Amino acid sequence: MMRENQLVMYVVIPRSLKMSAGKVGATCGHAVQLMMQDYWRVKEAQGSDRVDCRRMLEWFETSYPKIILGAHDDEFRVIRHLDGAIPVVDIGLKEVVAGSVTAVGFWPMQKINAPTIIQELRPL
C-alpha cells in the first residue's frame, strides 16, 4: 500500500472521451512528457532550489509512482483549472477531435496533499 506522504505523479483522464487502452496509454505518456518538459523549463529559469524542482528531484529517487485516474465531465472541468494542471491537447489523428484535452497531469505531490477532488477520483 502506498504511504500517504509518498510522492506520486497524477494523470487524470476524462472518462467521456471513451478512448481505447492504447490511446489512454499514449496520452498518459504525453502527460508525463509534458510534465518533464515543464520541469526542465522551470529548472533552467529558476534553478533547482525551487520547491517544485526539489520535489521532482525527490521523485526521481523513487520508483516514479504514477496514479492514473478517471474523471467525469464536471470533475474534469474543475481539475483542468487547478493550480499546476498541465493539459494534454490532442491533435486529432484518430480517436478524438483535434483540440480535445485528453489528460491533465500534475507534478509529483504527496498523496495526502493532493486536492480533495483528486483524492476522491477512482482509477481509470
N, C-alpha and C positions, 0 to 999 in steps of 0.2 A: 504494500500500500504506500502511496506517495505521501511524504511528510507535508504538512501544511506550510512549512517555511521553505520547502524546496522550490527552486526557480524553475518555472515552466514557460514555454512559449505557447500562446494560444492562437489558434486559427479558427475563425468562425465562418461557417458556410451557410448561405441562405437555402433552406430546405425547399422553397418554392421553385427553384430552378430545376430540380429533379435531374441533376447531372449524373452521368454514368460513373462507375467506380474509377475508370481511367481518367475522366475529366476532373473528378474530385482530387485524385492524386496529383494531376498536373497543376491544378490551381493551388493546392497546398504547397507544392514545390515553388510555384511563382511567389506565393506569400512569403515563404522563408527567404527566397532570393531577394525580394524587395526589402525585407527587414534587414538583411545583411548589408545591402547597398546603403540603406539609411544609416546603419551603424557606422560604416566606413566614412560616410559623408560627415556625420556628426563628429566622429573621432578626429578627422582631419581638420574640421572647422574649429572645434573647441577643446580638443585634447582628451586624452583618456582619463583625466581626473573627473570628468563629468559623471554624475551619479549613474545615469543610464549606461554609460560606457563601462563603468566598473561592474555593474550588474551583468552586462553582456559577457564581460571577461570571466566573471564567476561562472556563468552558464557554460562557457567554453570548457571549463574544468570538470563538467559533469558529463553525463551520457546524452546531453542535448534533449531533454524531455520536451515533447510537444503534445498538446491536447487539441484534438480536432472536435469541434462542437457544431451542432446544427441549430439554426435559429429560424423561427417563423418570421414572417414579413415585419410585423410590428416590432419585434425584438431586434431584428436586423437593422431597421431604420435607426433605432436608438444606438446600437453598437457601432454603426458606421460613423457616428459623430462623437464617440468617446475620445478623450484625450489619448493621443498616441496611436490611434487607429490608422493602419496602413492598408488601404484598399487595393484589391487586385481587379483591374478593369480589363475585361476580355475584349479581344479584337474580333470575335465573332466568326471564327472559321467554320465551326461545325455545329455545336450543340446549343449555343446561346446567342442571343442578339448582341451585336457589337455594342460596346459601351456598358454592358451588364457588369455589375460588381459581383464577382463570383466568390470572393472571400474577403475577410478583413483579418489582418494579422496584428499581433501585439508583441513588442519586445518582451523578453523574459521578465517575469514578475513572480513574487511569492504567491503561491496559490491562495493563501489567506488574504492577500492584498488585492486580489482580482475584484473588479467591480461586481456588485451583487448580481447584476443581470447576467454576467458571465458565469458566476458561481452557480446560478440556477439552471443553466442550459444543460441539455443532455448530449452525450456523444453522438456524432453523426451516424 
